[in-house]
Amino acid sequence: MLDAALAATNGRLLVADELRRRDALLGSIIAIGKAASAMLEGALDVVQDVRALLITKDGHVAPALRDRAGVEIIEAGHPMPDARSLHAGRRLLEFMHAAPSDRPLLFLFSGGASSLVEALPEGVSLDGWRRVNAWLLGSGLDIHAMNAVRKRLSCIKGGRLLEPLDGRRAVVLMMSDVPGDDPASIGSGPLSPCVNVPLPENLPDWLRVLLDAAPPMPAVADPRWAGVTSRILASNATALDAAVRAAFCLGVPVHRPTAFVQGDAREAGERLARQLIDGPPGIYLWGGETTVTLPGHPGRGGRNQHLALGAALALEGHPGITLLAAGTDGTDGPTEEAGACVDGGTAAAMRAAGIDPEDALRRADSGTALGAVDALIRTGPTGTNVMDGVLALVESS
């Protein structure tokens, strides 16, 4: 089922299919995000003899692209930005300026772009920007609230690439990693008209001071938006639909609750576990994206691992139930794992290994606890990024 979900949202295939349908003459290509490498491969399968700029996460570059003529590659920091992210921002603007003006530019955006590339307002340093991102990642805010802050503190997010586009036409193809699939939130919307979203309440004073330095975003009614054509190629629903089709082929009942999995990761894990305990046998599938409020000195893990450990505690003593939580991009938080797979015996196995699962949750150290009992899942880069999936099996008693 996970394989089916990943295949249905493969960036290479989706971009190639879209460009073959368009049959349009395109100029230079800019691909940014965790799925950017696969998306760029798809574009180059169709569009020949063009220059391309690829900005992606460390370890996410397809080997075939490294030696491809005309492709410039920048690997930058994620989920925490670094100096390479600022270099990527400078190269992005230079690349756009040098692109031919007689053909549309092709932009390929996927999640992760908010960290991977940036151009900061005057007076905002790299250290200040990293402080903002560290605060956001541990705040427990959802992706829309985080991106509302990121868009304010940028010279390229929030539609601000419209200015360096300088009247050129652009085609924007996206993979959605945000609830609601709002283009203005994907990668913080560098080429999407953005309505001024209210900032979250209770922002620290030092952050509000930084936000005052940001330039204005282009108006939604700016006539230059007429030259930008955008399309979302895949979303979390695309992945879930494919997983459901694969599950039906197994000949067991399939349950797809409509509720989107969001909010605190531990609470979500406990909530899903209770549904499984009380529910009929079969396969269950959910999609979504949770949050984790980090303690002062967090351990190792990510939101899917945190959710899985919360579920493992709630499932303790209930045999015949297995739950898998994973990020579709193959990375869960600042780890090499995609997520974890747990059952009613996972928590007891941790205690037998000398690990207190409750304490691991309090310290946001779910990855260490799950790794000790071989419950972690590692897929490597998947070529997609459409939020997270939770798959579960309730066996017949």
C-alpha positions in Angstrom: 0.0 0.0 0.0 2.8 2.4 0.8 4.5 1.5 -2.4 1.3 2.2 -4.3 0.9 5.6 -2.7 4.5 6.5 -3.6 4.2 5.3 -7.2 1.0 7.3 -7.7 2.8 10.5 -6.6 6.1 10.0 -8.2 7.4 13.4 -9.3 9.2 12.2 -12.4 6.2 10.5 -13.9 3.8 13.2 -13.0 5.9 16.0 -14.5 6.7 14.1 -17.6 3.0 13.3 -18.2 1.9 16.9 -17.6 4.5 18.3 -20.0 3.6 15.9 -22.7 0.0 17.0 -22.5 1.0 20.6 -22.7 3.3 20.2 -25.7 4.7 23.7 -25.0 8.0 25.2 -25.8 9.7 26.0 -22.5 12.9 27.8 -21.5 15.0 27.3 -18.4 13.9 25.0 -15.6 14.0 25.8 -11.8 13.3 22.8 -9.4 13.2 23.4 -5.7 12.2 21.1 -2.8 12.6 17.6 -1.5 10.9 16.1 -4.6 12.7 18.5 -7.0 15.2 15.9 -8.3 12.5 13.5 -9.5 10.4 16.4 -10.9 13.4 17.7 -12.8 14.2 14.3 -14.2 10.6 14.1 -15.5 10.9 17.5 -17.1 14.2 16.6 -18.8 12.6 13.4 -20.1 10.4 15.7 -22.2 12.2 19.0 -22.6 15.6 18.8 -24.3 18.5 21.2 -24.5 17.6 23.5 -21.6 19.5 24.9 -18.6 18.2 23.8 -15.2 18.8 24.8 -11.6 18.1 22.2 -9.0 17.9 23.1 -5.3 17.2 20.2 -2.9 18.1 18.5 0.3 21.4 16.7 1.0 21.3 13.2 -0.4 18.2 13.8 -2.6 19.9 14.3 -5.9 19.4 11.5 -8.5 22.8 10.2 -9.6 22.0 10.6 -13.3 21.6 14.4 -12.8 25.0 14.9 -11.3 26.8 14.5 -14.7 24.0 15.9 -16.8 25.2 18.9 -18.9 23.4 22.1 -18.3 22.1 21.2 -14.8 23.4 23.2 -11.8 22.9 21.5 -8.5 22.7 23.1 -5.0 22.2 21.0 -1.9 21.1 23.1 1.1 19.9 22.8 4.7 16.6 21.1 5.7 14.7 21.2 8.0 17.1 23.9 9.3 18.4 26.4 6.8 22.1 27.1 6.5 24.5 29.4 4.5 23.9 27.2 1.5 20.2 28.2 1.5 21.2 31.8 1.1 23.6 30.9 -1.7 20.8 29.1 -3.3 18.6 32.2 -3.1 21.3 34.3 -4.7 21.8 31.8 -7.5 18.0 31.5 -8.0 17.7 35.2 -8.7 20.8 35.2 -10.9 19.5 32.2 -12.9 16.1 33.9 -13.4 17.8 37.1 -14.6 19.9 35.2 -17.2 17.0 33.0 -18.5 15.8 33.6 -22.1 12.8 36.0 -22.2 11.2 34.6 -25.3 10.0 31.3 -23.7 8.2 30.6 -20.4 10.3 29.5 -17.4 9.3 26.2 -15.8 9.2 26.1 -12.0 8.9 22.8 -10.2 8.0 23.3 -6.5 7.6 20.8 -3.7 7.8 20.9 0.1 11.0 21.8 1.8 11.6 24.9 -0.4 10.9 27.1 2.6 14.2 26.0 4.2 16.3 25.2 1.1 16.3 28.6 -0.5 16.0 32.1 0.8 16.9 35.8 0.2 16.6 37.7 3.4 15.5 41.3 3.9 18.2 43.8 4.8 19.2 43.7 8.4 18.2 40.0 8.9 21.2 37.7 9.4 21.6 34.0 8.8 21.7 33.4 12.6 18.5 35.4 13.1 16.8 33.4 10.3 17.9 30.1 11.8 16.6 31.3 15.2 13.2 31.9 13.6 13.1 28.5 12.0 14.2 26.7 15.2 11.4 28.5 17.1 8.9 27.6 14.4 9.9 23.9 14.2 9.4 23.5 18.0 6.4 25.8 18.4 3.7 23.3 17.6 2.2 25.6 15.0 0.7 24.0 11.9 2.3 24.4 8.4 0.0 27.3 7.4 0.9 29.3 10.5 4.6 28.6 10.1 4.5 29.6 6.5 2.7 32.8 7.3 5.7 33.8 9.3 8.2 32.6 6.7 6.5 34.5 3.9 6.7 37.7 5.9 10.4 37.3 6.5 11.6 36.9 2.9 12.5 38.6 -0.3 11.4 35.6 -2.5 8.5 33.9 -0.6 4.9 35.1 -0.6 4.8 35.7 -4.4 7.9 37.9 -4.4 9.5 36.0 -7.3 7.0 37.8 -9.5 9.4 40.8 -9.4 12.5 39.1 -10.7 10.4 37.2 -13.2 10.4 40.7 -14.9 7.4 40.2 -17.1 8.4 36.7 -18.4 5.8 34.0 -18.6 6.0 31.1 -16.1 4.6 27.6 -15.8 4.5 26.4 -12.2 4.0 22.7 -11.4 3.7 21.7 -7.7 3.5 18.7 -5.4 1.3 19.7 -2.4 2.6 19.0 1.1 0.1 21.3 2.9 -3.5 20.7 4.1 -6.0 22.2 1.7 -3.5 22.3 -1.2 -3.2 26.1 -1.2 -0.5 27.0 -3.7 0.4 30.0 -1.6 1.5 27.7 1.2 3.5 25.2 -0.9 7.1 26.1 -0.4 5.7 29.4 1.1 4.3 30.4 -2.3 7.3 32.0 -4.1 5.2 32.4 -7.3 1.6 32.4 -6.0 -0.5 35.4 -5.2 -0.8 35.5 -1.4 -3.4 37.1 0.8 -2.0 38.6 3.9 -2.7 35.9 6.5 -2.9 37.1 10.1 0.2 36.1 12.1 -0.1 33.6 14.9 -0.7 35.1 18.3 1.9 35.0 21.0 4.9 35.5 18.8 8.0 36.5 20.8 8.9 40.2 20.6 12.2 39.5 19.0 10.5 37.8 16.1 8.0 40.6 15.6 10.9 43.0 15.3 12.4 40.9 12.5 9.1 40.7 10.6 8.9 44.4 10.4 11.9 44.4 8.0 10.2 42.4 5.3 9.2 44.0 1.9 5.6 44.0 0.9 4.1 41.0 -1.1 2.7 41.6 -4.6 -1.0 42.3 -4.6 -3.3 39.5 -5.6 -4.8 41.9 -8.2 -1.3 42.6 -9.8 -1.8 42.2 -13.6 1.5 40.4 -13.9 0.0 37.3 -12.4 -1.8 36.8 -15.7 1.6 35.5 -17.1 1.9 32.8 -14.4 0.1 29.4 -15.0 0.0 27.1 -12.0 -1.1 23.5 -11.5 -0.9 21.0 -8.5 0.1 17.6 -9.8 -0.4 15.5 -6.7 -1.5 15.8 -3.1 -2.0 13.7 0.0 -5.4 12.6 -1.4 -3.6 11.2 -4.5 -1.5 9.0 -2.4 -4.3 7.8 -0.2 -6.5 7.0 -3.2 -3.8 4.8 -4.6 -3.2 3.1 -1.2 -7.0 2.4 -0.9 -7.0 0.8 -4.4 -4.1 -1.4 -3.4 -5.8 -2.3 -0.1 -8.9 -3.5 -1.9 -6.9 -5.9 -3.9 -6.0 -7.7 -0.6 -9.5 -8.9 -0.1 -10.1 -7.5 3.4 -12.4 -4.7 4.5 -10.9 -1.2 3.9 -11.7 1.8 6.1 -10.8 5.3 5.1 -11.9 7.7 7.8 -12.5 11.2 6.4 -10.9 13.0 9.3 -7.5 14.6 8.5 -4.8 13.7 11.0 -3.5 16.9 12.5 -2.7 18.5 15.8 -0.4 17.2 18.4 1.4 14.0 17.2 1.1 12.0 20.5 -2.5 12.9 20.9 -3.2 11.9 17.3 -1.5 8.6 17.8 -3.5 7.8 20.9 -6.7 8.9 19.1 -6.1 6.6 16.1 -5.2 3.7 18.4 -8.5 4.0 20.2 -10.3 4.0 16.9 -8.5 0.8 15.9 -9.2 -0.9 19.3 -12.9 -0.1 19.0 -13.2 -0.6 15.3 -14.0 -3.7 13.1 -11.2 -5.7 11.5 -9.7 -4.5 8.3 -7.2 -2.0 6.9 -7.4 1.6 7.9 -5.8 4.5 6.1 -5.4 8.2 7.1 -3.5 11.1 5.7 -2.4 14.3 7.3 0.4 16.1 9.1 0.8 16.5 12.8 2.9 18.8 15.0 5.3 18.3 17.9 6.0 20.9 20.6 9.7 20.3 21.4 11.2 20.5 24.9 14.3 22.6 25.5 16.7 19.8 24.6 14.9 17.4 22.3 16.2 13.9 21.5 16.0 12.2 18.1 12.8 11.7 16.1 10.1 13.2 14.0 6.4 13.7 14.0 5.6 10.3 12.5 7.8 8.6 15.0 6.2 10.6 17.8 2.7 9.6 16.6 3.7 6.0 16.3 5.1 5.9 19.8 2.0 7.5 21.2 -0.1 4.9 19.4 2.2 2.1 20.7 1.4 3.1 24.3 -2.3 3.2 23.7 -2.2 -0.2 21.9 -0.3 -1.9 24.7 -2.2 -5.1 25.7 -4.2 -5.2 22.4 -2.8 -8.0 20.1 -3.6 -8.2 16.4 -3.3 -4.4 15.7 -0.4 -2.9 13.7 0.1 0.7 12.8 2.6 2.4 10.4 3.1 6.1 10.2 5.5 7.6 7.6 6.4 10.7 5.7 5.9 10.3 2.0 9.2 12.1 1.2 11.2 9.4 3.1 12.4 11.7 5.9 10.7 12.3 9.2 11.9 15.5 10.8 15.7 15.8 11.1 16.3 12.0 10.7 17.1 9.5 8.0 14.0 7.5 8.7 10.5 7.9 7.1 8.6 6.9 10.2 7.9 3.7 12.3 5.7 0.6 12.5 4.3 -0.4 15.9 1.9 -2.9 17.6 0.6 -3.8 21.0 3.9 -5.3 22.0 6.2 -2.4 21.1 6.0 -0.6 24.4 6.8 -3.7 26.4 9.7 -4.5 24.1 11.1 -1.0 24.8 10.9 -1.6 28.6 12.6 -4.9 28.2 15.4 -3.1 26.4 15.7 -0.7 29.3 13.9 2.2 27.7 10.9 4.1 29.2 8.6 4.9 26.3 6.7 7.6 28.3 10.0 9.4 29.1 11.0 9.1 25.4 7.8 10.9 24.4 8.4 13.6 27.0 11.9 14.2 25.7 10.9 14.0 22.1 13.3 11.1 21.7 10.9 8.7 20.0 13.5 7.8 17.3 15.9 6.4 19.9 13.2 4.3 21.6 11.8 3.0 18.3 15.2 2.2 17.0 16.0 0.1 20.0 13.3 -2.3 19.1 13.8 -2.2 15.3 10.5 -0.4 14.7 11.9 2.4 12.4 11.2 2.5 8.7 13.8 3.7 6.2 12.9 4.2 2.5 15.5 6.7 1.4 14.4 9.6 -0.9 11.1 8.7 -2.6 10.7 11.2 -5.4 7.6 12.7 -3.8 6.5 14.8 -0.9 2.7 14.9 -0.1 2.6 15.0 3.7 2.2 11.9 5.8 0.3 8.6 5.7 -0.9 6.3 8.5 -1.7 2.7 7.6 -3.1 0.2 10.1 -4.3 -3.4 10.2 -6.8 -4.8 12.6 -6.8 -8.6 12.4 -9.9 -10.7 13.0 -10.0 -12.2 16.5 
